[in-house]
Amino acid sequence: MKPVERDLLILLHEDRYSEQQIQFEVKQISDMLTHVETMDFIATATEVADCNKRRVSSKRTLLEKAFGRKAPKPFEFIIHKN
């Protein structure tokens, strides 16, 4: 899998950690996020509420369509289950 370029903001005390330790921790956090940010994990944690059709669905195909739209449909909401 291709490495993802992302901006991470990590707050820590510089005097406690060496540069190698910081780089190692940043790599671990980035790897963890890459694993979690897949469509399988997103599909289990979100659902689409379509007020026009009066339905709520967590089907992966509907979620992919909702995430893939350039402009959101009126009264269609992506809801996180937490």
C-alpha positions in Angstrom: 0.0 0.0 0.0 1.2 3.5 -0.9 2.2 5.6 2.2 -0.2 8.4 2.9 1.0 12.0 3.3 -0.8 13.6 6.2 -0.4 16.4 8.7 -0.3 15.3 12.3 -0.2 17.6 15.3 1.5 16.0 18.2 2.2 17.9 21.4 5.0 16.7 23.6 8.0 17.9 25.6 11.1 17.9 23.4 13.5 17.4 26.2 11.9 14.0 27.1 12.2 12.3 23.7 15.0 12.0 21.1 14.3 12.7 17.5 14.4 9.0 16.7 11.8 8.3 19.3 9.5 11.0 17.9 9.8 9.8 14.4 9.1 6.2 15.5 5.9 7.3 17.3 4.8 9.4 14.4 5.2 6.4 12.0 3.3 4.2 14.4 0.4 6.7 14.6 0.4 7.1 10.8 0.3 3.3 10.3 -2.5 2.9 12.8 -4.6 5.6 11.0 -3.9 4.1 7.6 -5.3 0.8 8.9 -8.4 2.3 10.5 -9.3 4.7 7.7 -10.4 2.0 5.3 -13.9 1.8 3.8 -14.6 -1.3 5.9 -14.1 0.5 9.2 -15.9 3.6 8.0 -18.9 1.5 6.8 -19.2 -0.1 10.2 -19.0 3.2 12.1 -21.3 5.4 9.9 -24.7 5.3 8.3 -26.6 7.3 5.7 -30.0 8.9 6.7 -32.0 9.9 3.6 -34.9 12.0 4.7 -36.3 12.1 1.1 -36.7 8.3 1.0 -37.3 8.0 4.7 -34.6 5.4 5.3 -31.5 4.9 7.3 -28.9 2.5 5.8 -25.4 1.4 6.6 -24.9 -0.5 3.3 -21.4 0.0 2.0 -22.6 0.8 -1.6 -24.8 3.6 -0.3 -22.0 5.0 1.9 -19.6 4.9 -1.0 -22.0 6.9 -3.2 -22.6 9.4 -0.4 -18.9 9.9 0.2 -18.2 10.1 -3.5 -20.6 12.9 -4.4 -19.0 16.3 -5.1 -22.1 18.1 -3.8 -24.3 16.5 -1.1 -27.9 15.7 -1.8 -30.4 17.8 0.0 -31.6 16.2 3.3 -29.2 13.3 3.1 -27.0 13.0 6.1 -23.9 10.9 7.0 -24.2 10.0 10.6 -21.5 8.6 12.9 -22.9 5.9 15.1 -21.1 7.0 18.2 
